[in-house]
Amino acid sequence: MKVNTQSVNFNADKKLIAFIQKRMDKLDQFYDKVIQSDVYLKLDNTSQKENKIFEARVSVPGDSIVVKKQCKTFEEGADSAAASIERQLKKRKEKLRAHI
């Protein structure tokens, strides 16, 4: 799957981008018709520890799934967002099976 990663107000290192690519590639196991995903990494200018925002938009035929998570690290955000997208893709697949 093609993953477009954009980091806002900072430069993401290659390890983080590779981790996100690997995590998003696992979504193909649950729904094989995923077209692409756009990932936005943002730093929130607050004094809180949870100042990293991970936003993912996964494009599937006829729709797109958007998930936004705010966590302490981008890796934690990627894991929780991917788990949420995974649940939504499974639910979508079940609905399509019910119509057939």
MMTF fields as JSON, N, C-alpha, C and O atoms, coordinates in Angstrom:
{
  "mmtfVersion": "1.0.0",
  "mmtfProducer": "UNKNOWN",
  "numBonds": 399,
  "numAtoms": 400,
  "numGroups": 100,
  "numChains": 1,
  "numModels": 1,
  "chainsPerModel": [1],
  "groupsPerChain": [100],
  "chainIdList": ["A"],
  "bondAtomList": [4, 2, 8, 6, 12, 10, 16, 14, 20, 18, 24, 22, 28, 26, 32, 30, 36, 34, 40, 38, 44, 42, 48, 46, 52, 50, 56, 54, 60, 58, 64, 62, 68, 66, 72, 70, 76, 74, 80, 78, 84, 82, 88, 86, 92, 90, 96, 94, 100, 98, 104, 102, 108, 106, 112, 110, 116, 114, 120, 118, 124, 122, 128, 126, 132, 130, 136, 134, 140, 138, 144, 142, 148, 146, 152, 150, 156, 154, 160, 158, 164, 162, 168, 166, 172, 170, 176, 174, 180, 178, 184, 182, 188, 186, 192, 190, 196, 194, 200, 198, 204, 202, 208, 206, 212, 210, 216, 214, 220, 218, 224, 222, 228, 226, 232, 230, 236, 234, 240, 238, 244, 242, 248, 246, 252, 250, 256, 254, 260, 258, 264, 262, 268, 266, 272, 270, 276, 274, 280, 278, 284, 282, 288, 286, 292, 290, 296, 294, 300, 298, 304, 302, 308, 306, 312, 310, 316, 314, 320, 318, 324, 322, 328, 326, 332, 330, 336, 334, 340, 338, 344, 342, 348, 346, 352, 350, 356, 354, 360, 358, 364, 362, 368, 366, 372, 370, 376, 374, 380, 378, 384, 382, 388, 386, 392, 390, 396, 394],
  "bondOrderList": [1, 1, 1, 1, 1, 1, 1, 1, 1, 1, 1, 1, 1, 1, 1, 1, 1, 1, 1, 1, 1, 1, 1, 1, 1, 1, 1, 1, 1, 1, 1, 1, 1, 1, 1, 1, 1, 1, 1, 1, 1, 1, 1, 1, 1, 1, 1, 1, 1, 1, 1, 1, 1, 1, 1, 1, 1, 1, 1, 1, 1, 1, 1, 1, 1, 1, 1, 1, 1, 1, 1, 1, 1, 1, 1, 1, 1, 1, 1, 1, 1, 1, 1, 1, 1, 1, 1, 1, 1, 1, 1, 1, 1, 1, 1, 1, 1, 1, 1],
  "groupList": [{"groupName": "MET", "atomNameList": ["N", "CA", "C", "O"], "elementList": ["N", "C", "C", "O"], "formalChargeList": [0, 0, 0, 0], "bondAtomList": [1, 0, 2, 1, 3, 2], "bondOrderList": [1, 1, 2], "singleLetterCode": "M", "chemCompType": "L-PEPTIDE LINKING"}, {"groupName": "LYS", "atomNameList": ["N", "CA", "C", "O"], "elementList": ["N", "C", "C", "O"], "formalChargeList": [0, 0, 0, 0], "bondAtomList": [1, 0, 2, 1, 3, 2], "bondOrderList": [1, 1, 2], "singleLetterCode": "K", "chemCompType": "L-PEPTIDE LINKING"}, {"groupName": "VAL", "atomNameList": ["N", "CA", "C", "O"], "elementList": ["N", "C", "C", "O"], "formalChargeList": [0, 0, 0, 0], "bondAtomList": [1, 0, 2, 1, 3, 2], "bondOrderList": [1, 1, 2], "singleLetterCode": "V", "chemCompType": "L-PEPTIDE LINKING"}, {"groupName": "ASN", "atomNameList": ["N", "CA", "C", "O"], "elementList": ["N", "C", "C", "O"], "formalChargeList": [0, 0, 0, 0], "bondAtomList": [1, 0, 2, 1, 3, 2], "bondOrderList": [1, 1, 2], "singleLetterCode": "N", "chemCompType": "L-PEPTIDE LINKING"}, {"groupName": "THR", "atomNameList": ["N", "CA", "C", "O"], "elementList": ["N", "C", "C", "O"], "formalChargeList": [0, 0, 0, 0], "bondAtomList": [1, 0, 2, 1, 3, 2], "bondOrderList": [1, 1, 2], "singleLetterCode": "T", "chemCompType": "L-PEPTIDE LINKING"}, {"groupName": "GLN", "atomNameList": ["N", "CA", "C", "O"], "elementList": ["N", "C", "C", "O"], "formalChargeList": [0, 0, 0, 0], "bondAtomList": [1, 0, 2, 1, 3, 2], "bondOrderList": [1, 1, 2], "singleLetterCode": "Q", "chemCompType": "L-PEPTIDE LINKING"}, {"groupName": "SER", "atomNameList": ["N", "CA", "C", "O"], "elementList": ["N", "C", "C", "O"], "formalChargeList": [0, 0, 0, 0], "bondAtomList": [1, 0, 2, 1, 3, 2], "bondOrderList": [1, 1, 2], "singleLetterCode": "S", "chemCompType": "L-PEPTIDE LINKING"}, {"groupName": "PHE", "atomNameList": ["N", "CA", "C", "O"], "elementList": ["N", "C", "C", "O"], "formalChargeList": [0, 0, 0, 0], "bondAtomList": [1, 0, 2, 1, 3, 2], "bondOrderList": [1, 1, 2], "singleLetterCode": "F", "chemCompType": "L-PEPTIDE LINKING"}, {"groupName": "ALA", "atomNameList": ["N", "CA", "C", "O"], "elementList": ["N", "C", "C", "O"], "formalChargeList": [0, 0, 0, 0], "bondAtomList": [1, 0, 2, 1, 3, 2], "bondOrderList": [1, 1, 2], "singleLetterCode": "A", "chemCompType": "L-PEPTIDE LINKING"}, {"groupName": "ASP", "atomNameList": ["N", "CA", "C", "O"], "elementList": ["N", "C", "C", "O"], "formalChargeList": [0, 0, 0, 0], "bondAtomList": [1, 0, 2, 1, 3, 2], "bondOrderList": [1, 1, 2], "singleLetterCode": "D", "chemCompType": "L-PEPTIDE LINKING"}, {"groupName": "LEU", "atomNameList": ["N", "CA", "C", "O"], "elementList": ["N", "C", "C", "O"], "formalChargeList": [0, 0, 0, 0], "bondAtomList": [1, 0, 2, 1, 3, 2], "bondOrderList": [1, 1, 2], "singleLetterCode": "L", "chemCompType": "L-PEPTIDE LINKING"}, {"groupName": "ILE", "atomNameList": ["N", "CA", "C", "O"], "elementList": ["N", "C", "C", "O"], "formalChargeList": [0, 0, 0, 0], "bondAtomList": [1, 0, 2, 1, 3, 2], "bondOrderList": [1, 1, 2], "singleLetterCode": "I", "chemCompType": "L-PEPTIDE LINKING"}, {"groupName": "ARG", "atomNameList": ["N", "CA", "C", "O"], "elementList": ["N", "C", "C", "O"], "formalChargeList": [0, 0, 0, 0], "bondAtomList": [1, 0, 2, 1, 3, 2], "bondOrderList": [1, 1, 2], "singleLetterCode": "R", "chemCompType": "L-PEPTIDE LINKING"}, {"groupName": "TYR", "atomNameList": ["N", "CA", "C", "O"], "elementList": ["N", "C", "C", "O"], "formalChargeList": [0, 0, 0, 0], "bondAtomList": [1, 0, 2, 1, 3, 2], "bondOrderList": [1, 1, 2], "singleLetterCode": "Y", "chemCompType": "L-PEPTIDE LINKING"}, {"groupName": "GLU", "atomNameList": ["N", "CA", "C", "O"], "elementList": ["N", "C", "C", "O"], "formalChargeList": [0, 0, 0, 0], "bondAtomList": [1, 0, 2, 1, 3, 2], "bondOrderList": [1, 1, 2], "singleLetterCode": "E", "chemCompType": "L-PEPTIDE LINKING"}, {"groupName": "PRO", "atomNameList": ["N", "CA", "C", "O"], "elementList": ["N", "C", "C", "O"], "formalChargeList": [0, 0, 0, 0], "bondAtomList": [1, 0, 2, 1, 3, 2], "bondOrderList": [1, 1, 2], "singleLetterCode": "P", "chemCompType": "L-PEPTIDE LINKING"}, {"groupName": "GLY", "atomNameList": ["N", "CA", "C", "O"], "elementList": ["N", "C", "C", "O"], "formalChargeList": [0, 0, 0, 0], "bondAtomList": [1, 0, 2, 1, 3, 2], "bondOrderList": [1, 1, 2], "singleLetterCode": "G", "chemCompType": "PEPTIDE LINKING"}, {"groupName": "CYS", "atomNameList": ["N", "CA", "C", "O"], "elementList": ["N", "C", "C", "O"], "formalChargeList": [0, 0, 0, 0], "bondAtomList": [1, 0, 2, 1, 3, 2], "bondOrderList": [1, 1, 2], "singleLetterCode": "C", "chemCompType": "L-PEPTIDE LINKING"}, {"groupName": "HIS", "atomNameList": ["N", "CA", "C", "O"], "elementList": ["N", "C", "C", "O"], "formalChargeList": [0, 0, 0, 0], "bondAtomList": [1, 0, 2, 1, 3, 2], "bondOrderList": [1, 1, 2], "singleLetterCode": "H", "chemCompType": "L-PEPTIDE LINKING"}],
  "groupTypeList": [0, 1, 2, 3, 4, 5, 6, 2, 3, 7, 3, 8, 9, 1, 1, 10, 11, 8, 7, 11, 5, 1, 12, 0, 9, 1, 10, 9, 5, 7, 13, 9, 1, 2, 11, 5, 6, 9, 2, 13, 10, 1, 10, 9, 3, 4, 6, 5, 1, 14, 3, 1, 11, 7, 14, 8, 12, 2, 6, 2, 15, 16, 9, 6, 11, 2, 2, 1, 1, 5, 17, 1, 4, 7, 14, 14, 16, 8, 9, 6, 8, 8, 8, 6, 11, 14, 12, 5, 10, 1, 1, 12, 1, 14, 1, 10, 12, 8, 18, 11],
  "groupIdList": [1, 2, 3, 4, 5, 6, 7, 8, 9, 10, 11, 12, 13, 14, 15, 16, 17, 18, 19, 20, 21, 22, 23, 24, 25, 26, 27, 28, 29, 30, 31, 32, 33, 34, 35, 36, 37, 38, 39, 40, 41, 42, 43, 44, 45, 46, 47, 48, 49, 50, 51, 52, 53, 54, 55, 56, 57, 58, 59, 60, 61, 62, 63, 64, 65, 66, 67, 68, 69, 70, 71, 72, 73, 74, 75, 76, 77, 78, 79, 80, 81, 82, 83, 84, 85, 86, 87, 88, 89, 90, 91, 92, 93, 94, 95, 96, 97, 98, 99, 100],
  "secStructList": [7, 3, 3, 3, 3, 3, 3, 3, 1, 1, 7, 7, 7, 2, 2, 2, 2, 2, 2, 2, 2, 2, 2, 2, 2, 4, 4, 4, 4, 6, 7, 6, 6, 7, 7, 3, 3, 3, 3, 3, 3, 3, 3, 7, 7, 1, 1, 1, 1, 7, 7, 3, 3, 3, 3, 3, 3, 3, 3, 3, 6, 6, 3, 3, 3, 3, 3, 3, 3, 3, 3, 1, 1, 2, 2, 2, 2, 2, 2, 2, 2, 2, 2, 2, 2, 2, 2, 2, 2, 2, 2, 2, 2, 2, 2, 2, 2, 2, 2, 7],
  "xCoordList": [0.847, 0.0, 0.892, 1.946, 0.461, 1.212, 0.843, -0.333, 1.858, 1.647, 2.353, 3.573, 1.573, 2.132, 2.241, 1.229, 3.456, 3.674, 4.111, 5.054, 3.406, 3.758, 3.93, 3.08, 5.036, 5.262, 5.168, 5.782, 4.395, 4.141, 4.989, 4.95, 5.741, 6.566, 7.783, 8.395, 8.157, 9.363, 9.718, 8.915, 10.921, 11.367, 11.347, 12.014, 10.591, 10.504, 11.713, 12.127, 12.286, 13.441, 12.986, 11.807, 13.944, 13.638, 13.105, 12.289, 13.555, 13.071, 11.572, 10.834, 11.123, 9.709, 8.877, 7.821, 9.34, 8.608, 8.553, 7.524, 9.653, 9.669, 8.716, 8.036, 8.662, 7.751, 6.301, 5.495, 5.976, 4.604, 4.247, 3.143, 5.172, 4.933, 4.657, 3.726, 5.469, 5.315, 3.974, 3.295, 3.605, 2.351, 1.137, 0.153, 1.194, 0.066, -0.026, -1.118, 1.107, 1.089, 0.344, -0.201, 0.315, -0.393, -1.903, -2.614, -2.397, -3.837, -4.324, -5.51, -3.417, -3.794, -4.259, -4.955, -3.886, -4.306, -5.802, -6.435, -6.365, -7.757, -8.722, -9.888, -8.233, -9.083, -8.155, -7.331, -8.285, -7.301, -7.555, -6.755, -8.625, -8.936, -8.522, -9.047, -7.598, -7.114, -6.291, -5.374, -6.612, -5.932, -4.636, -3.552, -4.758, -3.594, -3.941, -5.104, -2.933, -3.183, -2.313, -1.159, -2.888, -2.183, -2.025, -2.999, -0.801, -0.509, 0.04, 0.945, -0.511, -0.061, 0.443, -0.275, 1.681, 2.283, 2.405, 3.022, 1.81, 1.813, 2.287, 2.008, 3.004, 3.398, 2.496, 2.386, 1.855, 0.995, 1.851, 2.631, 1.718, 2.55, 1.948, 1.551, 1.889, 1.407, 2.459, 3.408, 2.286, 3.246, 2.869, 3.564, 1.778, 1.359, 2.296, 2.962, 2.337, 3.185, 2.589, 3.331, 1.274, 0.609, 0.437, -0.674, 1.551, 1.489, 1.725, 1.907, 1.726, 1.955, 0.641, -0.03, 0.295, -0.974, -0.673, 0.098, -1.29, -1.152, -2.508, -3.498, -2.547, -3.803, -3.591, -2.625, -4.5, -4.387, -5.698, -6.78, -5.581, -6.734, -6.473, -5.541, -7.293, -7.132, -8.224, -9.413, -7.807, -8.747, -9.102, -8.227, -10.391, -10.922, -11.935, -12.419, -12.27, -13.211, -14.541, -15.241, -14.869, -16.142, -16.153, -17.182, -15.07, -15.08, -13.653, -12.693, -13.534, -12.228, -12.439, -13.44, -11.496, -11.563, -10.538, -9.363, -10.984, -10.107, -10.038, -11.063, -8.811, -8.591, -7.571, -6.551, -7.858, -6.957, -6.693, -7.628, -5.411, -5.027, -3.989, -3.12, -4.098, -3.123, -2.474, -3.155, -1.149, -0.427, 0.904, 1.247, 1.648, 2.974, 4.025, 4.924, 3.915, 4.875, 4.108, 2.945, 4.775, 4.142, 3.961, 3.01, 4.861, 4.734, 3.473, 2.75, 3.217, 2.007, 0.761, -0.233, 0.824, -0.291, -0.528, -1.672, 0.555, 0.437, -0.204, -1.055, 0.202, -0.37, -1.856, -2.649, -2.244, -3.655, -4.514, -5.647, -3.989, -4.742, -4.899, -5.972, -3.838, -3.911, -4.895, -5.609, -4.938, -5.899, -7.331, -8.221, -7.542, -8.876, -9.274, -10.412, -8.356, -8.632, -8.898, -9.767, -8.135, -8.304, -9.734, -10.357, -10.247, -11.623, -12.628, -13.58, -12.412, -13.345, -13.302, -14.334, -12.111, -12.002, -12.679, -13.333, -12.525, -13.201, -14.715, -15.42, -15.209, -16.649, -17.162, -18.239, -16.372, -16.752, -16.799, -17.706, -15.834, -15.779, -16.972, -17.544, -17.353, -18.51, -19.796, -20.649, -19.93, -21.117, -21.19, -22.267, -20.036, -20.027, -20.375, -21.04, -19.931, -20.278, -21.761, -22.352, -22.368, -23.783, -24.645, -25.728, -24.181, -24.959, -24.831, -25.656, -23.837, -23.634, -24.435, -24.385],
  "yCoordList": [-1.172, 0.0, 1.233, 1.251, 2.253, 3.497, 4.354, 4.63, 4.773, 5.6, 6.929, 6.978, 8.008, 9.349, 9.92, 10.091, 10.216, 10.724, 12.179, 12.524, 13.037, 14.445, 14.832, 14.531, 15.503, 15.979, 17.498, 18.166, 18.033, 19.467, 20.055, 19.567, 21.088, 21.846, 21.083, 21.524, 19.966, 19.25, 18.272, 18.027, 17.719, 16.724, 15.349, 15.127, 14.435, 13.07, 12.278, 12.397, 11.464, 10.666, 9.415, 9.061, 8.763, 7.621, 6.433, 5.669, 6.264, 5.158, 5.299, 4.316, 6.52, 6.76, 6.511, 5.882, 6.994, 6.798, 5.316, 4.832, 4.593, 3.153, 2.41, 1.476, 2.822, 2.201, 2.409, 1.48, 3.614, 3.93, 3.137, 2.602, 3.056, 2.284, 0.829, 0.231, 0.253, -1.15, -1.386, -2.379, -0.468, -0.611, -0.467, -1.188, 0.449, 0.659, -0.47, -0.78, -1.087, -2.209, -3.41, -4.218, -3.533, -4.65, -4.552, -5.544, -3.369, -3.205, -3.97, -4.283, -4.272, -5.04, -6.45, -7.081, -6.945, -8.283, -8.325, -9.372, -7.191, -7.163, -6.737, -7.13, -5.937, -5.479, -5.236, -4.322, -6.055, -6.018, -4.929, -4.784, -4.165, -3.152, -1.74, -0.757, -1.636, -0.33, 0.284, -0.353, 1.515, 2.18, 2.833, 2.515, 3.733, 4.429, 5.003, 5.006, 5.487, 6.144, 7.386, 7.395, 8.424, 9.674, 9.824, 9.721, 10.066, 10.189, 11.581, 12.036, 12.257, 13.582, 13.519, 13.086, 13.955, 13.993, 15.463, 16.261, 15.806, 17.203, 17.301, 16.43, 18.373, 18.682, 19.794, 20.847, 19.565, 20.561, 21.409, 20.867, 22.702, 23.591, 23.817, 24.929, 22.742, 22.848, 22.277, 21.627, 22.522, 22.008, 20.611, 20.04, 20.057, 18.713, 17.675, 17.929, 16.5, 15.425, 14.822, 14.404, 14.768, 14.204, 15.306, 15.783, 15.709, 16.818, 16.382, 17.23, 15.082, 14.583, 14.067, 13.217, 14.592, 14.25, 13.402, 13.802, 12.236, 11.303, 11.232, 10.816, 11.636, 11.612, 10.782, 10.985, 9.842, 8.962, 8.96, 8.907, 9.018, 8.925, 7.759, 7.8, 6.721, 5.52, 5.537, 5.604, 5.475, 5.509, 4.094, 3.287, 3.807, 2.546, 2.891, 4.022, 1.966, 2.293, 2.837, 2.169, 4.059, 4.657, 5.377, 5.949, 5.377, 5.983, 6.214, 5.756, 6.928, 7.05, 7.036, 7.548, 6.451, 6.325, 7.281, 7.245, 8.14, 9.124, 8.851, 8.706, 8.783, 8.551, 9.569, 9.801, 10.175, 11.16, 10.78, 10.627, 10.626, 10.234, 11.213, 11.687, 11.506, 12.369, 11.569, 11.11, 11.4, 10.534, 11.16, 12.263, 10.417, 10.875, 10.708, 11.539, 9.627, 9.391, 9.103, 8.703, 9.312, 9.034, 7.532, 7.108, 6.726, 5.279, 4.786, 3.936, 5.333, 4.968, 5.407, 4.683, 6.595, 7.085, 6.226, 5.962, 5.786, 4.926, 3.595, 3.091, 3.026, 1.748, 1.868, 1.041, 2.894, 3.025, 3.401, 2.936, 4.235, 4.597, 3.397, 3.182, 2.617, 1.432, 0.412, -0.245, 0.273, -0.648, -0.177, -0.986, 1.125, 1.675, 1.494, 1.127, 1.747, 1.558, 0.089, -0.251, -0.777, -2.225, -2.649, -3.408, -2.159, -2.479, -1.982, -2.687, -0.759, -0.206, -0.972, -1.161, -1.411, -2.184, -3.543, -4.007, -4.186, -5.467, -5.286, -6.102, -4.223, -3.95, -3.704, -4.17, -2.962, -2.683, -3.97, -4.159, -4.852, -6.118, -6.994, -7.643, -7.015, -7.798, -7.271, -8.055, -5.954, -5.379, -5.753, -6.045, -5.744, -6.114, -7.58, -7.935, -8.431, -9.849, -10.078, -10.967, -9.288, -9.435, -9.088, -9.649, -8.171, -7.78, -8.764, -8.755, -9.597, -10.533, -11.799, -12.692],
  "zCoordList": [0.0, 0.0, 0.0, 0.635, -0.713, -0.76, 0.448, 0.687, 1.207, 2.392, 2.176, 2.023, 2.165, 2.053, 3.459, 4.139, 3.898, 5.243, 5.17, 4.457, 5.926, 5.991, 7.445, 8.283, 7.742, 9.097, 9.09, 8.259, 10.023, 10.106, 11.237, 12.366, 10.931, 11.89, 12.405, 13.378, 11.803, 12.172, 11.057, 10.156, 11.124, 10.136, 10.785, 11.796, 10.214, 10.732, 10.263, 9.109, 11.157, 10.764, 10.016, 10.019, 9.383, 8.521, 9.309, 8.793, 10.557, 11.384, 11.644, 11.578, 11.938, 12.208, 10.952, 11.021, 9.826, 8.566, 8.202, 7.731, 8.418, 8.138, 9.07, 8.645, 10.352, 11.304, 10.885, 10.935, 10.476, 10.054, 8.798, 8.697, 7.842, 6.608, 6.939, 6.4, 7.83, 8.208, 8.903, 8.642, 9.785, 10.546, 9.638, 9.804, 8.688, 7.783, 6.752, 6.277, 6.4, 5.461, 6.04, 5.288, 7.344, 7.974, 7.782, 7.945, 7.439, 7.229, 5.999, 5.894, 5.071, 3.88, 4.224, 3.429, 5.387, 5.805, 6.099, 5.96, 6.506, 6.942, 5.84, 5.841, 4.905, 3.799, 2.619, 2.652, 1.57, 0.489, -0.548, -1.473, -0.432, -1.424, -0.994, -1.516, -0.061, 0.375, -0.746, -1.266, -1.122, -2.231, -1.748, -2.236, -0.8, -0.261, 1.097, 1.502, 1.797, 3.074, 3.173, 2.745, 3.741, 3.987, 5.49, 6.235, 5.934, 7.361, 7.613, 6.913, 8.618, 9.007, 10.442, 11.344, 10.645, 11.967, 12.368, 11.663, 13.506, 13.936, 15.38, 16.204, 15.667, 17.03, 17.54, 16.911, 18.669, 19.287, 20.222, 21.006, 20.151, 20.964, 22.343, 22.692, 23.118, 24.485, 25.424, 24.985, 26.704, 27.68, 28.165, 29.006, 27.645, 28.034, 27.429, 26.425, 28.056, 27.53, 26.267, 25.378, 26.17, 24.988, 23.947, 23.716, 23.316, 22.371, 20.929, 20.055, 20.665, 19.312, 18.719, 19.305, 17.562, 16.908, 15.676, 14.804, 15.621, 14.504, 13.817, 14.42, 12.564, 11.804, 10.555, 9.82, 10.314, 9.151, 8.38, 8.964, 7.053, 6.162, 5.221, 4.417, 5.32, 4.505, 3.435, 3.747, 2.182, 1.061, 0.634, 0.317, 0.632, 0.131, -0.953, -0.986, -1.835, -2.918, -2.383, -1.622, -2.798, -2.43, -1.098, -0.738, -0.354, 0.973, 1.449, 0.83, 2.555, 3.205, 4.708, 5.21, 5.414, 6.869, 7.46, 7.094, 8.378, 8.996, 10.49, 11.156, 11.009, 12.435, 12.919, 12.271, 14.072, 14.649, 16.097, 16.882, 16.456, 17.812, 18.349, 17.616, 19.644, 20.306, 21.424, 22.341, 21.348, 22.286, 22.68, 22.256, 23.509, 23.95, 22.857, 22.728, 22.064, 20.98, 19.692, 19.722, 18.574, 17.289, 17.09, 16.435, 17.647, 17.524, 18.226, 17.704, 19.423, 20.166, 19.4, 19.349, 18.809, 18.0, 16.777, 16.408, 16.146, 14.961, 15.327, 14.595, 16.456, 16.882, 17.192, 16.743, 17.96, 18.326, 17.114, 16.995, 16.22, 15.018, 14.096, 13.533, 13.939, 13.078, 13.646, 12.889, 14.97, 15.586, 15.333, 15.074, 15.409, 15.151, 13.686, 13.394, 12.78, 11.347, 11.054, 10.251, 11.721, 11.559, 11.902, 11.158, 13.025, 13.43, 12.398, 12.062, 11.892, 10.912, 9.589, 8.945, 9.186, 7.949, 8.085, 7.152, 9.25, 9.487, 9.432, 8.837, 10.048, 10.063, 8.64, 8.267, 7.851, 6.46, 5.648, 4.837, 5.859, 5.13, 5.477, 4.601, 6.755, 7.182, 6.535, 6.12, 6.451, 5.811, 4.337, 3.818, 3.658, 2.249, 2.052, 1.08, 2.965, 2.888, 3.114, 2.501, 3.983, 4.276, 3.068, 2.905, 2.217, 1.047, -0.094, -1.008, -0.064, -1.191, -1.004, -1.85]
}
